[in-house]
Amino acid sequence: MSPAHDPSPALTRRTRWVLGSAVALALLFAGAATVASARDDGAPAAAPRTPSARSADAGFARDMAVHHQQAVEMSFLVRDGTQDEDVRRLAYDIAQTQANQRGMLLGWLDLWELPKTAPDGQGPMAWMEEAGDGHSGHDMAGMAGMDDDGALMPGMATRTELEQLRAARGKQAEILFLQLMTDHHKGGVAMARGCAERCTVPVEKRLARGMVEAQQSELDLMADMLAARGAAPRS
C-alpha cells in the first residue's frame, strides 16, 4: 500500500466486491461465447442470421475491440508506474476482463466471416449513426478524448496522454490512470448502450448490457479512489 494515502476498509471491501463482480461477468460471457451463434434466442440452430459488415453488430465488435485494447495498454502502463495494491488490482482486473471480451468480439467477426477493419467509407463510430442512433460523427467527436492526437473513439486517451501515463510514477500515475480510465469507461458505456439498443445478435446485446453494468460500477469505484487521493474525475 502506498504511504501517500490510506483508503478505508469500506473502500477496500468495495474494491474487492466490484472486481469480483467484473470477473464473474467476464467468466459468464466467456461461457456464453462457447455456445454463441448469430441466431435469435430460441430459433433453430439451422436458421442463422449473419450481420452485414456495415451493421451495428459488426461495427460495435470492431470498434469496441480497439477501445478495449487501449484499456489493456493503460492497465499495463500503470502497473509499471505504481506499487499501490488497490490500483494494481483494478488495473489487472480491467486488463483481464477487457482482453477476454476483446477476444469474444473478434471471434464473432471471424464467425460471421467479416473483416476486422471497417468497410470503405465507414469510419470509427459510423455504425451508431447508420444504425439510427441519432449520434452523428460530430456529436460523438464532442465526447472526451476524441481529437487529432490519436484518439479514435469516445473516451480514448490521446498519444500525448499515453506518453504522460508511461512516464508518470507513484501517486501521479495512479491519479492520471484513474482519470483516463474514467473517461475511457464513460466512452465505452456510451458505445455499449448503442449496441444494446441497435445490435440484433442476442448474445452480443447481452454482452453490451453487461459492459454497461460492470463499467458503471467501476466508475463509482474509481471516483472513490480518486477522492482518496485528493483528486476527482476530469470535467
CORLINVEN-V896107 format. One record per residue. N is the residue number from 1. PHI is phi as a letter, one per 40 degrees, with the letter a starting at -180 (none if undefined). PSI is psi in degrees with one decimal (none if undefined). NEAR is the number of other C-alpha atoms within 8 Angstrom. Layout:
n->N phi->PHI psi->PSI near->NEAR
n->N phi->PHI psi->PSI near->NEAR
This chain:
n->1 phi->none psi->132.8 near->7
n->2 phi->c psi->135.0 near->9
n->3 phi->c psi->-8.9 near->5
n->4 phi->c psi->-16.3 near->6
n->5 phi->a psi->164.6 near->7
n->6 phi->b psi->83.5 near->8
n->7 phi->d psi->147.7 near->8
n->8 phi->c psi->157.6 near->6
n->9 phi->d psi->-34.3 near->6
n->10 phi->c psi->-40.7 near->6
n->11 phi->c psi->-41.8 near->9
n->12 phi->c psi->-43.1 near->10
n->13 phi->c psi->-40.3 near->8
n->14 phi->c psi->-39.8 near->9
n->15 phi->d psi->-48.6 near->11
n->16 phi->c psi->-38.9 near->8
n->17 phi->c psi->-46.5 near->8
n->18 phi->c psi->-44.8 near->12
n->19 phi->c psi->-39.1 near->10
n->20 phi->c psi->-38.9 near->8
n->21 phi->c psi->-40.0 near->9
n->22 phi->c psi->-41.3 near->11
n->23 phi->c psi->-41.3 near->10
n->24 phi->c psi->-41.2 near->8
n->25 phi->c psi->-41.5 near->10
n->26 phi->c psi->-43.9 near->11
n->27 phi->c psi->-38.8 near->8
n->28 phi->c psi->-48.3 near->8
n->29 phi->c psi->-28.9 near->10
n->30 phi->c psi->-40.5 near->11
n->31 phi->c psi->-39.2 near->8
n->32 phi->c psi->-32.7 near->9
n->33 phi->c psi->-27.2 near->9
n->34 phi->c psi->-20.1 near->6
n->35 phi->b psi->7.7 near->6
n->36 phi->c psi->144.1 near->7
n->37 phi->a psi->164.6 near->7
n->38 phi->c psi->64.7 near->11
n->39 phi->b psi->163.5 near->12
n->40 phi->c psi->151.1 near->9
n->41 phi->d psi->131.7 near->5
n->42 phi->g psi->-9.0 near->4
n->43 phi->c psi->152.9 near->7
n->44 phi->c psi->145.8 near->6
n->45 phi->c psi->-21.9 near->6
n->46 phi->c psi->3.0 near->4
n->47 phi->b psi->65.4 near->7
n->48 phi->c psi->155.3 near->10
n->49 phi->b psi->103.3 near->7
n->50 phi->c psi->127.1 near->7
n->51 phi->c psi->157.1 near->10
n->52 phi->c psi->166.2 near->7
n->53 phi->c psi->-25.2 near->10
n->54 phi->c psi->7.4 near->10
n->55 phi->c psi->164.4 near->11
n->56 phi->c psi->-35.8 near->14
n->57 phi->d psi->-48.6 near->13
n->58 phi->c psi->-41.4 near->13
n->59 phi->c psi->-43.0 near->14
n->60 phi->c psi->-44.0 near->13
n->61 phi->d psi->-44.1 near->12
n->62 phi->c psi->-51.2 near->14
n->63 phi->c psi->-40.5 near->11
n->64 phi->c psi->-29.0 near->12
n->65 phi->c psi->-42.1 near->13
n->66 phi->c psi->-43.6 near->8
n->67 phi->d psi->-46.7 near->11
n->68 phi->c psi->-37.1 near->12
n->69 phi->d psi->-38.1 near->11
n->70 phi->c psi->-35.3 near->10
n->71 phi->c psi->-40.0 near->13
n->72 phi->c psi->-43.8 near->13
n->73 phi->c psi->-46.4 near->9
n->74 phi->c psi->-35.5 near->12
n->75 phi->c psi->-40.1 near->13
n->76 phi->c psi->-33.9 near->11
n->77 phi->c psi->-44.3 near->10
n->78 phi->c psi->-28.8 near->15
n->79 phi->d psi->-36.3 near->12
n->80 phi->c psi->-13.3 near->7
n->81 phi->b psi->-7.3 near->13
n->82 phi->a psi->156.1 near->13
n->83 phi->b psi->7.3 near->10
n->84 phi->c psi->124.7 near->9
n->85 phi->c psi->-40.2 near->8
n->86 phi->c psi->-45.2 near->9
n->87 phi->c psi->-42.2 near->10
n->88 phi->c psi->-36.2 near->12
n->89 phi->c psi->-44.4 near->8
n->90 phi->c psi->-45.5 near->10
n->91 phi->c psi->-41.4 near->12
n->92 phi->c psi->-43.4 near->11
n->93 phi->c psi->-43.4 near->11
n->94 phi->c psi->-44.7 near->11
n->95 phi->c psi->-45.7 near->13
n->96 phi->c psi->-47.3 near->9
n->97 phi->c psi->-47.0 near->11
n->98 phi->c psi->-28.2 near->12
n->99 phi->c psi->-39.7 near->11
n->100 phi->c psi->-47.4 near->10
n->101 phi->c psi->-36.7 near->13
n->102 phi->c psi->-41.6 near->12
n->103 phi->c psi->-37.7 near->9
n->104 phi->c psi->-45.8 near->10
n->105 phi->c psi->-45.1 near->12
n->106 phi->c psi->-33.8 near->12
n->107 phi->c psi->-38.2 near->8
n->108 phi->c psi->-39.2 near->9
n->109 phi->c psi->-39.8 near->14
n->110 phi->c psi->-42.8 near->9
n->111 phi->d psi->-40.1 near->8
n->112 phi->c psi->-3.0 near->9
n->113 phi->f psi->45.6 near->6
n->114 phi->b psi->149.4 near->10
n->115 phi->c psi->155.8 near->8
n->116 phi->c psi->2.1 near->7
n->117 phi->b psi->151.6 near->5
n->118 phi->c psi->149.9 near->13
n->119 phi->c psi->159.6 near->7
n->120 phi->d psi->132.5 near->4
n->121 phi->g psi->-3.9 near->5
n->122 phi->b psi->106.3 near->9
n->123 phi->c psi->-177.7 near->6
n->124 phi->d psi->136.6 near->9
n->125 phi->g psi->2.1 near->12
n->126 phi->c psi->-27.3 near->11
n->127 phi->c psi->-28.3 near->13
n->128 phi->c psi->-37.8 near->14
n->129 phi->c psi->-45.9 near->12
n->130 phi->c psi->-24.7 near->8
n->131 phi->c psi->0.5 near->9
n->132 phi->g psi->24.1 near->8
n->133 phi->c psi->-20.6 near->9
n->134 phi->g psi->-5.9 near->6
n->135 phi->c psi->117.6 near->10
n->136 phi->c psi->170.0 near->9
n->137 phi->d psi->-35.6 near->9
n->138 phi->c psi->-42.8 near->7
n->139 phi->c psi->-45.7 near->8
n->140 phi->c psi->-32.2 near->12
n->141 phi->c psi->-19.5 near->11
n->142 phi->c psi->-8.8 near->7
n->143 phi->c psi->156.1 near->10
n->144 phi->d psi->134.3 near->10
n->145 phi->h psi->-13.7 near->12
n->146 phi->c psi->112.3 near->16
n->147 phi->a psi->-160.8 near->9
n->148 phi->c psi->13.5 near->5
n->149 phi->b psi->32.5 near->7
n->150 phi->g psi->-3.6 near->9
n->151 phi->c psi->117.0 near->14
n->152 phi->c psi->-25.4 near->8
n->153 phi->a psi->168.6 near->14
n->154 phi->d psi->130.5 near->17
n->155 phi->g psi->-11.4 near->16
n->156 phi->c psi->142.4 near->16
n->157 phi->c psi->151.2 near->12
n->158 phi->c psi->169.1 near->12
n->159 phi->d psi->-40.5 near->9
n->160 phi->c psi->-43.7 near->7
n->161 phi->c psi->-36.4 near->8
n->162 phi->c psi->-38.3 near->10
n->163 phi->c psi->-38.5 near->8
n->164 phi->c psi->-41.1 near->8
n->165 phi->c psi->-37.9 near->13
n->166 phi->c psi->-34.1 near->9
n->167 phi->c psi->-18.3 near->7
n->168 phi->c psi->153.6 near->9
n->169 phi->b psi->152.6 near->9
n->170 phi->g psi->-139.8 near->11
n->171 phi->c psi->-36.1 near->9
n->172 phi->c psi->-43.2 near->8
n->173 phi->c psi->-40.7 near->13
n->174 phi->c psi->-48.7 near->13
n->175 phi->c psi->-45.4 near->11
n->176 phi->c psi->-42.6 near->9
n->177 phi->c psi->-47.3 near->12
n->178 phi->c psi->-37.1 near->12
n->179 phi->c psi->-45.4 near->12
n->180 phi->c psi->-40.9 near->11
n->181 phi->c psi->-28.8 near->10
n->182 phi->c psi->-47.6 near->11
n->183 phi->d psi->-42.3 near->13
n->184 phi->c psi->-45.9 near->13
n->185 phi->c psi->-39.1 near->12
n->186 phi->c psi->-42.8 near->11
n->187 phi->c psi->-41.8 near->14
n->188 phi->c psi->-38.9 near->14
n->189 phi->c psi->-42.4 near->12
n->190 phi->c psi->-41.9 near->9
n->191 phi->c psi->-43.4 near->11
n->192 phi->c psi->-37.8 near->13
n->193 phi->c psi->-38.5 near->11
n->194 phi->c psi->-41.2 near->11
n->195 phi->c psi->-41.5 near->14
n->196 phi->d psi->-31.0 near->12
n->197 phi->c psi->-32.2 near->7
n->198 phi->b psi->-22.6 near->12
n->199 phi->c psi->156.9 near->13
n->200 phi->b psi->-16.7 near->8
n->201 phi->c psi->118.0 near->11
n->202 phi->d psi->-43.9 near->11
n->203 phi->c psi->-31.0 near->10
n->204 phi->c psi->-39.1 near->12
n->205 phi->c psi->-40.1 near->13
n->206 phi->c psi->-40.3 near->9
n->207 phi->c psi->-44.0 near->9
n->208 phi->c psi->-43.4 near->12
n->209 phi->c psi->-38.0 near->11
n->210 phi->c psi->-37.0 near->9
n->211 phi->c psi->-43.9 near->10
n->212 phi->d psi->-48.5 near->12
n->213 phi->c psi->-47.5 near->8
n->214 phi->c psi->-42.5 near->12
n->215 phi->c psi->-30.7 near->11
n->216 phi->c psi->-38.5 near->10
n->217 phi->c psi->-41.7 near->9
n->218 phi->c psi->-30.8 near->9
n->219 phi->c psi->-42.2 near->11
n->220 phi->c psi->-43.3 near->8
n->221 phi->c psi->-44.9 near->11
n->222 phi->c psi->-32.8 near->10
n->223 phi->c psi->-41.4 near->10
n->224 phi->c psi->-41.2 near->9
n->225 phi->c psi->-37.0 near->10
n->226 phi->c psi->-43.6 near->14
n->227 phi->c psi->-37.2 near->9
n->228 phi->c psi->-18.0 near->10
n->229 phi->b psi->13.8 near->10
n->230 phi->g psi->28.0 near->6
n->231 phi->b psi->-179.5 near->8
n->232 phi->a psi->162.3 near->8
n->233 phi->d psi->153.0 near->9
n->234 phi->c psi->155.1 near->5
n->235 phi->c psi->none near->2
